[in-house]
Amino acid sequence: NGRVKSIKGMDAIGIMPGVVMIKLDFKEGDVLKAANDDRSRQGFVIILANAKEELDARLVLVNNTLKVEIENV
C-alpha cells in the first residue's frame, strides 16, 4: 500500500519487441492497495513470443524496465 510517487519506463516498454500493450490503471498521486483478485489488479502487459523462453525473457525485461516509486501514506 502507498501513494505512487513516480512511474518510469513506460515509453521504453511500449517500443520493446513483442510488447503488444501495457496498461496501468493508476497514475502518479494515486494510492494503491494490494490486489486481492483479478479485478483488483492495477494493470497488465500483453507480450507475444515464439517460445516460452522468449516470453519469459521479454517479461523479465519489462519488469526490470518499469519502475514505480511508492511512498508510504
N, CA, C, O and CB atoms as a CASP TS submission, in Angstrom:
PFRMAT TS
TARGET T0000
AUTHOR 0000-0000-0000
METHOD Language model
MODEL 1
PARENT N/A
ATOM      1  N   ASN     1       0.838  -1.190   0.000  1.00  0.00           N
ATOM      2  CA  ASN     1       0.000   0.000   0.000  1.00  0.00           C
ATOM      3  C   ASN     1       0.875   1.243   0.000  1.00  0.00           C
ATOM      4  O   ASN     1       1.927   1.261   0.638  1.00  0.00           O
ATOM      5  CB  ASN     1      -0.949   0.004   1.213  1.00  0.00           C
ATOM      6  N   GLY     2       0.456   2.268  -0.699  1.00  0.00           N
ATOM      7  CA  GLY     2       1.187   3.512  -0.719  1.00  0.00           C
ATOM      8  C   GLY     2       0.756   4.411  -1.864  1.00  0.00           C
ATOM      9  O   GLY     2      -0.019   4.016  -2.735  1.00  0.00           O
ATOM     10  N   ARG     3       1.283   5.639  -1.841  1.00  0.00           N
ATOM     11  CA  ARG     3       0.982   6.623  -2.886  1.00  0.00           C
ATOM     12  C   ARG     3       2.049   6.533  -3.968  1.00  0.00           C
ATOM     13  O   ARG     3       3.239   6.439  -3.669  1.00  0.00           O
ATOM     14  CB  ARG     3       0.911   8.070  -2.299  1.00  0.00           C
ATOM     15  N   VAL     4       1.614   6.561  -5.235  1.00  0.00           N
ATOM     16  CA  VAL     4       2.525   6.491  -6.366  1.00  0.00           C
ATOM     17  C   VAL     4       3.253   7.820  -6.489  1.00  0.00           C
ATOM     18  O   VAL     4       2.640   8.856  -6.743  1.00  0.00           O
ATOM     19  CB  VAL     4       1.769   6.147  -7.678  1.00  0.00           C
ATOM     20  N   LYS     5       4.559   7.778  -6.306  1.00  0.00           N
ATOM     21  CA  LYS     5       5.374   8.987  -6.399  1.00  0.00           C
ATOM     22  C   LYS     5       5.837   9.223  -7.842  1.00  0.00           C
ATOM     23  O   LYS     5       5.837  10.358  -8.317  1.00  0.00           O
ATOM     24  CB  LYS     5       6.590   8.885  -5.457  1.00  0.00           C
ATOM     25  N   SER     6       6.229   8.152  -8.533  1.00  0.00           N
ATOM     26  CA  SER     6       6.661   8.297  -9.925  1.00  0.00           C
ATOM     27  C   SER     6       6.501   6.976 -10.666  1.00  0.00           C
ATOM     28  O   SER     6       6.507   5.901 -10.066  1.00  0.00           O
ATOM     29  CB  SER     6       8.128   8.776  -9.995  1.00  0.00           C
ATOM     30  N   ILE     7       6.357   7.081 -11.991  1.00  0.00           N
ATOM     31  CA  ILE     7       6.262   5.933 -12.890  1.00  0.00           C
ATOM     32  C   ILE     7       7.265   6.173 -14.005  1.00  0.00           C
ATOM     33  O   ILE     7       7.194   7.190 -14.695  1.00  0.00           O
ATOM     34  CB  ILE     7       4.794   5.737 -13.455  1.00  0.00           C
ATOM     35  N   LYS     8       8.198   5.248 -14.188  1.00  0.00           N
ATOM     36  CA  LYS     8       9.230   5.405 -15.220  1.00  0.00           C
ATOM     37  C   LYS     8       9.325   4.128 -16.048  1.00  0.00           C
ATOM     38  O   LYS     8       9.105   3.026 -15.545  1.00  0.00           O
ATOM     39  CB  LYS     8      10.608   5.745 -14.583  1.00  0.00           C
ATOM     40  N   GLY     9       9.657   4.297 -17.322  1.00  0.00           N
ATOM     41  CA  GLY     9       9.912   3.167 -18.198  1.00  0.00           C
ATOM     42  C   GLY     9       8.798   2.819 -19.167  1.00  0.00           C
ATOM     43  O   GLY     9       8.985   1.956 -20.025  1.00  0.00           O
ATOM     44  N   MET    10       7.664   3.454 -19.061  1.00  0.00           N
ATOM     45  CA  MET    10       6.527   3.107 -19.918  1.00  0.00           C
ATOM     46  C   MET    10       6.836   3.328 -21.405  1.00  0.00           C
ATOM     47  O   MET    10       6.463   2.501 -22.237  1.00  0.00           O
ATOM     48  CB  MET    10       5.304   3.929 -19.517  1.00  0.00           C
ATOM     49  N   ASP    11       7.501   4.414 -21.741  1.00  0.00           N
ATOM     50  CA  ASP    11       7.817   4.680 -23.153  1.00  0.00           C
ATOM     51  C   ASP    11       8.747   3.609 -23.706  1.00  0.00           C
ATOM     52  O   ASP    11       8.553   3.135 -24.825  1.00  0.00           O
ATOM     53  CB  ASP    11       8.460   6.075 -23.315  1.00  0.00           C
ATOM     54  N   ALA    12       9.748   3.228 -22.935  1.00  0.00           N
ATOM     55  CA  ALA    12      10.697   2.201 -23.378  1.00  0.00           C
ATOM     56  C   ALA    12      10.005   0.858 -23.549  1.00  0.00           C
ATOM     57  O   ALA    12      10.291   0.133 -24.501  1.00  0.00           O
ATOM     58  CB  ALA    12      11.854   2.071 -22.380  1.00  0.00           C
ATOM     59  N   ILE    13       9.111   0.523 -22.652  1.00  0.00           N
ATOM     60  CA  ILE    13       8.390  -0.750 -22.741  1.00  0.00           C
ATOM     61  C   ILE    13       7.482  -0.756 -23.964  1.00  0.00           C
ATOM     62  O   ILE    13       7.343  -1.784 -24.627  1.00  0.00           O
ATOM     63  CB  ILE    13       7.565  -1.001 -21.459  1.00  0.00           C
ATOM     64  N   GLY    14       6.870   0.370 -24.264  1.00  0.00           N
ATOM     65  CA  GLY    14       5.947   0.460 -25.391  1.00  0.00           C
ATOM     66  C   GLY    14       6.575   0.172 -26.739  1.00  0.00           C
ATOM     67  O   GLY    14       5.860  -0.167 -27.682  1.00  0.00           O
ATOM     68  N   ILE    15       7.892   0.296 -26.864  1.00  0.00           N
ATOM     69  CA  ILE    15       8.559   0.034 -28.142  1.00  0.00           C
ATOM     70  C   ILE    15       9.399  -1.249 -28.111  1.00  0.00           C
ATOM     71  O   ILE    15      10.143  -1.524 -29.053  1.00  0.00           O
ATOM     72  CB  ILE    15       9.444   1.216 -28.515  1.00  0.00           C
ATOM     73  N   MET    16       9.285  -2.023 -27.048  1.00  0.00           N
ATOM     74  CA  MET    16      10.033  -3.287 -26.962  1.00  0.00           C
ATOM     75  C   MET    16       9.448  -4.311 -27.929  1.00  0.00           C
ATOM     76  O   MET    16       8.234  -4.355 -28.128  1.00  0.00           O
ATOM     77  CB  MET    16      10.010  -3.844 -25.513  1.00  0.00           C
ATOM     78  N   PRO    17      10.310  -5.139 -28.533  1.00  0.00           N
ATOM     79  CA  PRO    17       9.808  -6.205 -29.405  1.00  0.00           C
ATOM     80  C   PRO    17       8.883  -7.138 -28.636  1.00  0.00           C
ATOM     81  O   PRO    17       9.191  -7.560 -27.521  1.00  0.00           O
ATOM     82  CB  PRO    17      10.974  -7.000 -30.015  1.00  0.00           C
ATOM     83  N   GLY    18       7.748  -7.453 -29.247  1.00  0.00           N
ATOM     84  CA  GLY    18       6.817  -8.392 -28.662  1.00  0.00           C
ATOM     85  C   GLY    18       5.792  -7.783 -27.725  1.00  0.00           C
ATOM     86  O   GLY    18       4.793  -8.429 -27.408  1.00  0.00           O
ATOM     87  N   VAL    19       6.012  -6.556 -27.274  1.00  0.00           N
ATOM     88  CA  VAL    19       5.044  -5.932 -26.366  1.00  0.00           C
ATOM     89  C   VAL    19       3.900  -5.357 -27.207  1.00  0.00           C
ATOM     90  O   VAL    19       4.087  -4.408 -27.968  1.00  0.00           O
ATOM     91  CB  VAL    19       5.722  -4.808 -25.486  1.00  0.00           C
ATOM     92  N   VAL    20       2.722  -5.949 -27.053  1.00  0.00           N
ATOM     93  CA  VAL    20       1.544  -5.511 -27.802  1.00  0.00           C
ATOM     94  C   VAL    20       0.860  -4.367 -27.071  1.00  0.00           C
ATOM     95  O   VAL    20       0.429  -3.392 -27.687  1.00  0.00           O
ATOM     96  CB  VAL    20       0.559  -6.683 -28.013  1.00  0.00           C
ATOM     97  N   MET    21       0.762  -4.494 -25.740  1.00  0.00           N
ATOM     98  CA  MET    21       0.082  -3.462 -24.959  1.00  0.00           C
ATOM     99  C   MET    21       0.550  -3.537 -23.510  1.00  0.00           C
ATOM    100  O   MET    21       0.772  -4.620 -22.969  1.00  0.00           O
ATOM    101  CB  MET    21      -1.464  -3.622 -25.046  1.00  0.00           C
ATOM    102  N   ILE    22       0.695  -2.383 -22.901  1.00  0.00           N
ATOM    103  CA  ILE    22       0.894  -2.290 -21.462  1.00  0.00           C
ATOM    104  C   ILE    22      -0.039  -1.195 -20.961  1.00  0.00           C
ATOM    105  O   ILE    22      -0.122  -0.113 -21.541  1.00  0.00           O
ATOM    106  CB  ILE    22       2.403  -1.988 -21.094  1.00  0.00           C
ATOM    107  N   LYS    23      -0.732  -1.496 -19.883  1.00  0.00           N
ATOM    108  CA  LYS    23      -1.681  -0.523 -19.340  1.00  0.00           C
ATOM    109  C   LYS    23      -1.604  -0.552 -17.825  1.00  0.00           C
ATOM    110  O   LYS    23      -1.681  -1.611 -17.202  1.00  0.00           O
ATOM    111  CB  LYS    23      -3.131  -0.816 -19.824  1.00  0.00           C
ATOM    112  N   LEU    24      -1.455   0.608 -17.255  1.00  0.00           N
ATOM    113  CA  LEU    24      -1.504   0.762 -15.810  1.00  0.00           C
ATOM    114  C   LEU    24      -2.794   1.498 -15.480  1.00  0.00           C
ATOM    115  O   LEU    24      -3.124   2.504 -16.107  1.00  0.00           O
ATOM    116  CB  LEU    24      -0.244   1.529 -15.264  1.00  0.00           C
ATOM    117  N   ASP    25      -3.511   0.995 -14.504  1.00  0.00           N
ATOM    118  CA  ASP    25      -4.779   1.617 -14.114  1.00  0.00           C
ATOM    119  C   ASP    25      -4.590   2.555 -12.928  1.00  0.00           C
ATOM    120  O   ASP    25      -5.455   2.659 -12.058  1.00  0.00           O
ATOM    121  CB  ASP    25      -5.819   0.545 -13.773  1.00  0.00           C
ATOM    122  N   PHE    26      -3.444   3.235 -12.905  1.00  0.00           N
ATOM    123  CA  PHE    26      -3.161   4.220 -11.872  1.00  0.00           C
ATOM    124  C   PHE    26      -2.209   5.251 -12.446  1.00  0.00           C
ATOM    125  O   PHE    26      -1.594   5.042 -13.492  1.00  0.00           O
ATOM    126  CB  PHE    26      -2.565   3.553 -10.598  1.00  0.00           C
ATOM    127  N   LYS    27      -2.100   6.372 -11.740  1.00  0.00           N
ATOM    128  CA  LYS    27      -1.204   7.452 -12.165  1.00  0.00           C
ATOM    129  C   LYS    27      -0.481   7.996 -10.940  1.00  0.00           C
ATOM    130  O   LYS    27      -0.795   7.636  -9.806  1.00  0.00           O
ATOM    131  CB  LYS    27      -1.993   8.591 -12.898  1.00  0.00           C
ATOM    132  N   GLU    28       0.477   8.854 -11.183  1.00  0.00           N
ATOM    133  CA  GLU    28       1.191   9.475 -10.074  1.00  0.00           C
ATOM    134  C   GLU    28       0.189  10.178  -9.161  1.00  0.00           C
ATOM    135  O   GLU    28      -0.712  10.873  -9.629  1.00  0.00           O
ATOM    136  CB  GLU    28       2.263  10.475 -10.593  1.00  0.00           C
ATOM    137  N   GLY    29       0.359   9.989  -7.866  1.00  0.00           N
ATOM    138  CA  GLY    29      -0.528  10.591  -6.885  1.00  0.00           C
ATOM    139  C   GLY    29      -1.611   9.648  -6.380  1.00  0.00           C
ATOM    140  O   GLY    29      -2.187   9.880  -5.317  1.00  0.00           O
ATOM    141  N   ASP    30      -1.895   8.583  -7.132  1.00  0.00           N
ATOM    142  CA  ASP    30      -2.909   7.622  -6.700  1.00  0.00           C
ATOM    143  C   ASP    30      -2.395   6.796  -5.529  1.00  0.00           C
ATOM    144  O   ASP    30      -1.192   6.575  -5.394  1.00  0.00           O
ATOM    145  CB  ASP    30      -3.315   6.701  -7.865  1.00  0.00           C
ATOM    146  N   VAL    31      -3.308   6.344  -4.690  1.00  0.00           N
ATOM    147  CA  VAL    31      -2.971   5.443  -3.583  1.00  0.00           C
ATOM    148  C   VAL    31      -3.322   4.030  -4.014  1.00  0.00           C
ATOM    149  O   VAL    31      -4.460   3.750  -4.391  1.00  0.00           O
ATOM    150  CB  VAL    31      -3.728   5.836  -2.259  1.00  0.00           C
ATOM    151  N   LEU    32      -2.329   3.134  -3.956  1.00  0.00           N
ATOM    152  CA  LEU    32      -2.531   1.745  -4.354  1.00  0.00           C
ATOM    153  C   LEU    32      -2.730   0.866  -3.137  1.00  0.00           C
ATOM    154  O   LEU    32      -2.153   1.097  -2.075  1.00  0.00           O
ATOM    155  CB  LEU    32      -1.349   1.243  -5.180  1.00  0.00           C
ATOM    156  N   LYS    33      -3.554  -0.141  -3.318  1.00  0.00           N
ATOM    157  CA  LYS    33      -3.762  -1.167  -2.305  1.00  0.00           C
ATOM    158  C   LYS    33      -3.429  -2.507  -2.931  1.00  0.00           C
ATOM    159  O   LYS    33      -3.454  -2.638  -4.155  1.00  0.00           O
ATOM    160  CB  LYS    33      -5.226  -1.146  -1.751  1.00  0.00           C
ATOM    161  N   ALA    34      -3.121  -3.493  -2.124  1.00  0.00           N
ATOM    162  CA  ALA    34      -2.766  -4.817  -2.623  1.00  0.00           C
ATOM    163  C   ALA    34      -3.912  -5.414  -3.430  1.00  0.00           C
ATOM    164  O   ALA    34      -5.080  -5.270  -3.067  1.00  0.00           O
ATOM    165  CB  ALA    34      -2.393  -5.747  -1.461  1.00  0.00           C
ATOM    166  N   ALA    35      -3.568  -6.090  -4.534  1.00  0.00           N
ATOM    167  CA  ALA    35      -4.574  -6.759  -5.353  1.00  0.00           C
ATOM    168  C   ALA    35      -4.973  -8.068  -4.686  1.00  0.00           C
ATOM    169  O   ALA    35      -4.119  -8.889  -4.348  1.00  0.00           O
ATOM    170  CB  ALA    35      -4.045  -7.012  -6.791  1.00  0.00           C
ATOM    171  N   ASN    36      -6.275  -8.257  -4.498  1.00  0.00           N
ATOM    172  CA  ASN    36      -6.779  -9.472  -3.864  1.00  0.00           C
ATOM    173  C   ASN    36      -7.310 -10.487  -4.868  1.00  0.00           C
ATOM    174  O   ASN    36      -7.416 -11.672  -4.552  1.00  0.00           O
ATOM    175  CB  ASN    36      -7.864  -9.123  -2.883  1.00  0.00           C
ATOM    176  N   ASP    37      -7.647 -10.033  -6.081  1.00  0.00           N
ATOM    177  CA  ASP    37      -8.162 -10.917  -7.111  1.00  0.00           C
ATOM    178  C   ASP    37      -7.914 -10.270  -8.471  1.00  0.00           C
ATOM    179  O   ASP    37      -7.338  -9.185  -8.547  1.00  0.00           O
ATOM    180  CB  ASP    37      -9.676 -11.212  -6.895  1.00  0.00           C
ATOM    181  N   ASP    38      -8.347 -10.929  -9.543  1.00  0.00           N
ATOM    182  CA  ASP    38      -8.110 -10.413 -10.893  1.00  0.00           C
ATOM    183  C   ASP    38      -8.695  -9.026 -11.123  1.00  0.00           C
ATOM    184  O   ASP    38      -8.110  -8.220 -11.847  1.00  0.00           O
ATOM    185  CB  ASP    38      -8.681 -11.361 -11.904  1.00  0.00           C
ATOM    186  N   ARG    39      -9.831  -8.744 -10.520  1.00  0.00           N
ATOM    187  CA  ARG    39     -10.495  -7.452 -10.742  1.00  0.00           C
ATOM    188  C   ARG    39      -9.802  -6.298 -10.038  1.00  0.00           C
ATOM    189  O   ARG    39     -10.015  -5.141 -10.401  1.00  0.00           O
ATOM    190  CB  ARG    39     -11.926  -7.525 -10.281  1.00  0.00           C
ATOM    191  N   SER    40      -8.972  -6.589  -9.030  1.00  0.00           N
ATOM    192  CA  SER    40      -8.314  -5.508  -8.300  1.00  0.00           C
ATOM    193  C   SER    40      -6.859  -5.301  -8.724  1.00  0.00           C
ATOM    194  O   SER    40      -6.122  -4.559  -8.076  1.00  0.00           O
ATOM    195  CB  SER    40      -8.371  -5.787  -6.818  1.00  0.00           C
ATOM    196  N   ARG    41      -6.449  -5.953  -9.806  1.00  0.00           N
ATOM    197  CA  ARG    41      -5.093  -5.728 -10.334  1.00  0.00           C
ATOM    198  C   ARG    41      -4.982  -4.303 -10.845  1.00  0.00           C
ATOM    199  O   ARG    41      -5.965  -3.715 -11.295  1.00  0.00           O
ATOM    200  CB  ARG    41      -4.754  -6.739 -11.470  1.00  0.00           C
ATOM    201  N   GLN    42      -3.767  -3.747 -10.770  1.00  0.00           N
ATOM    202  CA  GLN    42      -3.566  -2.351 -11.148  1.00  0.00           C
ATOM    203  C   GLN    42      -3.071  -2.155 -12.581  1.00  0.00           C
ATOM    204  O   GLN    42      -2.800  -1.025 -12.987  1.00  0.00           O
ATOM    205  CB  GLN    42      -2.595  -1.722 -10.209  1.00  0.00           C
ATOM    206  N   GLY    43      -2.952  -3.221 -13.343  1.00  0.00           N
ATOM    207  CA  GLY    43      -2.513  -3.082 -14.719  1.00  0.00           C
ATOM    208  C   GLY    43      -2.198  -4.429 -15.336  1.00  0.00           C
ATOM    209  O   GLY    43      -2.343  -5.473 -14.700  1.00  0.00           O
ATOM    210  N   PHE    44      -1.752  -4.385 -16.621  1.00  0.00           N
ATOM    211  CA  PHE    44      -1.403  -5.616 -17.314  1.00  0.00           C
ATOM    212  C   PHE    44      -0.450  -5.318 -18.464  1.00  0.00           C
ATOM    213  O   PHE    44      -0.293  -4.172 -18.885  1.00  0.00           O
ATOM    214  CB  PHE    44      -2.667  -6.326 -17.829  1.00  0.00           C
ATOM    215  N   VAL    45       0.184  -6.381 -18.963  1.00  0.00           N
ATOM    216  CA  VAL    45       1.016  -6.292 -20.159  1.00  0.00           C
ATOM    217  C   VAL    45       0.685  -7.495 -21.033  1.00  0.00           C
ATOM    218  O   VAL    45       0.519  -8.607 -20.533  1.00  0.00           O
ATOM    219  CB  VAL    45       2.550  -6.245 -19.800  1.00  0.00           C
ATOM    220  N   ILE    46       0.590  -7.265 -22.346  1.00  0.00           N
ATOM    221  CA  ILE    46       0.388  -8.339 -23.309  1.00  0.00           C
ATOM    222  C   ILE    46       1.670  -8.441 -24.123  1.00  0.00           C
ATOM    223  O   ILE    46       2.105  -7.474 -24.748  1.00  0.00           O
ATOM    224  CB  ILE    46      -0.872  -8.079 -24.230  1.00  0.00           C
ATOM    225  N   ILE    47       2.264  -9.625 -24.107  1.00  0.00           N
ATOM    226  CA  ILE    47       3.536  -9.867 -24.794  1.00  0.00           C
ATOM    227  C   ILE    47       3.374 -11.069 -25.711  1.00  0.00           C
ATOM    228  O   ILE    47       2.806 -12.084 -25.309  1.00  0.00           O
ATOM    229  CB  ILE    47       4.698 -10.098 -23.776  1.00  0.00           C
ATOM    230  N   LEU    48       3.872 -10.962 -26.946  1.00  0.00           N
ATOM    231  CA  LEU    48       3.891 -12.070 -27.887  1.00  0.00           C
ATOM    232  C   LEU    48       5.305 -12.600 -28.029  1.00  0.00           C
ATOM    233  O   LEU    48       6.270 -11.836 -27.995  1.00  0.00           O
ATOM    234  CB  LEU    48       3.337 -11.639 -29.252  1.00  0.00           C
ATOM    235  N   ALA    49       5.426 -13.922 -28.189  1.00  0.00           N
ATOM    236  CA  ALA    49       6.731 -14.548 -28.378  1.00  0.00           C
ATOM    237  C   ALA    49       6.525 -15.878 -29.084  1.00  0.00           C
ATOM    238  O   ALA    49       5.417 -16.415 -29.106  1.00  0.00           O
ATOM    239  CB  ALA    49       7.472 -14.744 -27.016  1.00  0.00           C
ATOM    240  N   ASN    50       7.598 -16.406 -29.661  1.00  0.00           N
ATOM    241  CA  ASN    50       7.535 -17.680 -30.378  1.00  0.00           C
ATOM    242  C   ASN    50       7.765 -18.882 -29.478  1.00  0.00           C
ATOM    243  O   ASN    50       7.449 -20.008 -29.863  1.00  0.00           O
ATOM    244  CB  ASN    50       8.546 -17.691 -31.487  1.00  0.00           C
ATOM    245  N   ALA    51       8.302 -18.667 -28.301  1.00  0.00           N
ATOM    246  CA  ALA    51       8.593 -19.767 -27.379  1.00  0.00           C
ATOM    247  C   ALA    51       8.510 -19.251 -25.947  1.00  0.00           C
ATOM    248  O   ALA    51       8.640 -18.052 -25.700  1.00  0.00           O
ATOM    249  CB  ALA    51       9.999 -20.382 -27.664  1.00  0.00           C
ATOM    250  N   LYS    52       8.292 -20.166 -25.010  1.00  0.00           N
ATOM    251  CA  LYS    52       8.164 -19.785 -23.605  1.00  0.00           C
ATOM    252  C   LYS    52       9.417 -19.079 -23.106  1.00  0.00           C
ATOM    253  O   LYS    52       9.320 -18.117 -22.345  1.00  0.00           O
ATOM    254  CB  LYS    52       7.880 -21.014 -22.746  1.00  0.00           C
ATOM    255  N   GLU    53      10.577 -19.538 -23.517  1.00  0.00           N
ATOM    256  CA  GLU    53      11.826 -18.913 -23.075  1.00  0.00           C
ATOM    257  C   GLU    53      11.911 -17.463 -23.535  1.00  0.00           C
ATOM    258  O   GLU    53      12.358 -16.591 -22.790  1.00  0.00           O
ATOM    259  CB  GLU    53      13.031 -19.699 -23.601  1.00  0.00           C
ATOM    260  N   GLU    54      11.478 -17.213 -24.767  1.00  0.00           N
ATOM    261  CA  GLU    54      11.472 -15.850 -25.301  1.00  0.00           C
ATOM    262  C   GLU    54      10.472 -14.983 -24.535  1.00  0.00           C
ATOM    263  O   GLU    54      10.761 -13.831 -24.209  1.00  0.00           O
ATOM    264  CB  GLU    54      11.133 -15.858 -26.809  1.00  0.00           C
ATOM    265  N   LEU    55       9.309 -15.537 -24.255  1.00  0.00           N
ATOM    266  CA  LEU    55       8.298 -14.817 -23.472  1.00  0.00           C
ATOM    267  C   LEU    55       8.827 -14.479 -22.092  1.00  0.00           C
ATOM    268  O   LEU    55       8.684 -13.348 -21.628  1.00  0.00           O
ATOM    269  CB  LEU    55       7.013 -15.646 -23.351  1.00  0.00           C
ATOM    270  N   ASP    56       9.442 -15.462 -21.428  1.00  0.00           N
ATOM    271  CA  ASP    56       9.997 -15.225 -20.093  1.00  0.00           C
ATOM    272  C   ASP    56      11.060 -14.124 -20.124  1.00  0.00           C
ATOM    273  O   ASP    56      11.089 -13.267 -19.241  1.00  0.00           O
ATOM    274  CB  ASP    56      10.599 -16.523 -19.527  1.00  0.00           C
ATOM    275  N   ALA    57      11.926 -14.143 -21.130  1.00  0.00           N
ATOM    276  CA  ALA    57      12.979 -13.133 -21.240  1.00  0.00           C
ATOM    277  C   ALA    57      12.376 -11.742 -21.456  1.00  0.00           C
ATOM    278  O   ALA    57      12.846 -10.762 -20.877  1.00  0.00           O
ATOM    279  CB  ALA    57      13.942 -13.482 -22.394  1.00  0.00           C
ATOM    280  N   ARG    58      11.353 -11.659 -22.274  1.00  0.00           N
ATOM    281  CA  ARG    58      10.713 -10.361 -22.522  1.00  0.00           C
ATOM    282  C   ARG    58      10.002  -9.843 -21.274  1.00  0.00           C
ATOM    283  O   ARG    58      10.014  -8.643 -20.999  1.00  0.00           O
ATOM    284  CB  ARG    58       9.715 -10.472 -23.683  1.00  0.00           C
ATOM    285  N   LEU    59       9.388 -10.742 -20.528  1.00  0.00           N
ATOM    286  CA  LEU    59       8.719 -10.341 -19.291  1.00  0.00           C
ATOM    287  C   LEU    59       9.731  -9.841 -18.259  1.00  0.00           C
ATOM    288  O   LEU    59       9.467  -8.867 -17.556  1.00  0.00           O
ATOM    289  CB  LEU    59       7.911 -11.514 -18.714  1.00  0.00           C
ATOM    290  N   VAL    60      10.878 -10.498 -18.167  1.00  0.00           N
ATOM    291  CA  VAL    60      11.936 -10.044 -17.252  1.00  0.00           C
ATOM    292  C   VAL    60      12.387  -8.641 -17.657  1.00  0.00           C
ATOM    293  O   VAL    60      12.588  -7.781 -16.800  1.00  0.00           O
ATOM    294  CB  VAL    60      13.147 -11.035 -17.259  1.00  0.00           C
ATOM    295  N   LEU    61      12.545  -8.411 -18.958  1.00  0.00           N
ATOM    296  CA  LEU    61      12.965  -7.090 -19.438  1.00  0.00           C
ATOM    297  C   LEU    61      11.925  -6.028 -19.080  1.00  0.00           C
ATOM    298  O   LEU    61      12.287  -4.929 -18.660  1.00  0.00           O
ATOM    299  CB  LEU    61      13.194  -7.118 -20.966  1.00  0.00           C
ATOM    300  N   VAL    62      10.648  -6.340 -19.239  1.00  0.00           N
ATOM    301  CA  VAL    62       9.582  -5.402 -18.868  1.00  0.00           C
ATOM    302  C   VAL    62       9.644  -5.117 -17.370  1.00  0.00           C
ATOM    303  O   VAL    62       9.594  -3.960 -16.950  1.00  0.00           O
ATOM    304  CB  VAL    62       8.186  -5.968 -19.256  1.00  0.00           C
ATOM    305  N   ASN    63       9.754  -6.171 -16.570  1.00  0.00           N
ATOM    306  CA  ASN    63       9.800  -5.997 -15.113  1.00  0.00           C
ATOM    307  C   ASN    63      11.007  -5.182 -14.663  1.00  0.00           C
ATOM    308  O   ASN    63      10.917  -4.417 -13.702  1.00  0.00           O
ATOM    309  CB  ASN    63       9.819  -7.351 -14.428  1.00  0.00           C
ATOM    310  N   ASN    64      12.127  -5.340 -15.346  1.00  0.00           N
ATOM    311  CA  ASN    64      13.329  -4.585 -14.991  1.00  0.00           C
ATOM    312  C   ASN    64      13.273  -3.143 -15.468  1.00  0.00           C
ATOM    313  O   ASN    64      13.993  -2.292 -14.945  1.00  0.00           O
ATOM    314  CB  ASN    64      14.551  -5.257 -15.566  1.00  0.00           C
ATOM    315  N   THR    65      12.428  -2.853 -16.453  1.00  0.00           N
ATOM    316  CA  THR    65      12.337  -1.503 -17.029  1.00  0.00           C
ATOM    317  C   THR    65      11.305  -0.642 -16.301  1.00  0.00           C
ATOM    318  O   THR    65      11.529   0.548 -16.080  1.00  0.00           O
ATOM    319  CB  THR    65      11.981  -1.586 -18.516  1.00  0.00           C
ATOM    320  N   LEU    66      10.185  -1.242 -15.931  1.00  0.00           N
ATOM    321  CA  LEU    66       9.134  -0.487 -15.252  1.00  0.00           C
ATOM    322  C   LEU    66       9.539  -0.195 -13.821  1.00  0.00           C
ATOM    323  O   LEU    66       9.815  -1.110 -13.045  1.00  0.00           O
ATOM    324  CB  LEU    66       7.803  -1.253 -15.283  1.00  0.00           C
ATOM    325  N   LYS    67       9.572   1.068 -13.477  1.00  0.00           N
ATOM    326  CA  LYS    67       9.928   1.497 -12.119  1.00  0.00           C
ATOM    327  C   LYS    67       8.796   2.356 -11.574  1.00  0.00           C
ATOM    328  O   LYS    67       8.545   3.460 -12.057  1.00  0.00           O
ATOM    329  CB  LYS    67      11.285   2.286 -12.105  1.00  0.00           C
ATOM    330  N   VAL    68       8.121   1.833 -10.565  1.00  0.00           N
ATOM    331  CA  VAL    68       7.045   2.568  -9.884  1.00  0.00           C
ATOM    332  C   VAL    68       7.519   2.850  -8.471  1.00  0.00           C
ATOM    333  O   VAL    68       7.712   1.934  -7.671  1.00  0.00           O
ATOM    334  CB  VAL    68       5.685   1.760  -9.882  1.00  0.00           C
ATOM    335  N   GLU    69       7.704   4.128  -8.173  1.00  0.00           N
ATOM    336  CA  GLU    69       8.160   4.518  -6.834  1.00  0.00           C
ATOM    337  C   GLU    69       6.937   4.802  -5.968  1.00  0.00           C
ATOM    338  O   GLU    69       6.061   5.586  -6.333  1.00  0.00           O
ATOM    339  CB  GLU    69       9.106   5.771  -6.894  1.00  0.00           C
ATOM    340  N   ILE    70       6.902   4.152  -4.828  1.00  0.00           N
ATOM    341  CA  ILE    70       5.779   4.263  -3.889  1.00  0.00           C
ATOM    342  C   ILE    70       6.267   4.883  -2.592  1.00  0.00           C
ATOM    343  O   ILE    70       7.349   4.555  -2.106  1.00  0.00           O
ATOM    344  CB  ILE    70       5.132   2.874  -3.619  1.00  0.00           C
ATOM    345  N   GLU    71       5.463   5.785  -2.031  1.00  0.00           N
ATOM    346  CA  GLU    71       5.777   6.337  -0.716  1.00  0.00           C
ATOM    347  C   GLU    71       4.669   5.935   0.246  1.00  0.00           C
ATOM    348  O   GLU    71       3.497   5.900  -0.131  1.00  0.00           O
ATOM    349  CB  GLU    71       5.936   7.893  -0.773  1.00  0.00           C
ATOM    350  N   ASN    72       5.027   5.637   1.466  1.00  0.00           N
ATOM    351  CA  ASN    72       4.050   5.251   2.472  1.00  0.00           C
ATOM    352  C   ASN    72       3.122   6.405   2.793  1.00  0.00           C
ATOM    353  O   ASN    72       3.539   7.562   2.836  1.00  0.00           O
ATOM    354  CB  ASN    72       4.745   4.768   3.735  1.00  0.00           C
ATOM    355  N   VAL    73       1.857   6.076   3.020  1.00  0.00           N
ATOM    356  CA  VAL    73       0.874   7.101   3.399  1.00  0.00           C
ATOM    357  C   VAL    73       0.299   6.799   4.768  1.00  0.00           C
ATOM    358  O   VAL    73      -0.544   7.547   5.262  1.00  0.00           O
ATOM    359  CB  VAL    73      -0.258   7.189   2.357  1.00  0.00           C
TER
END
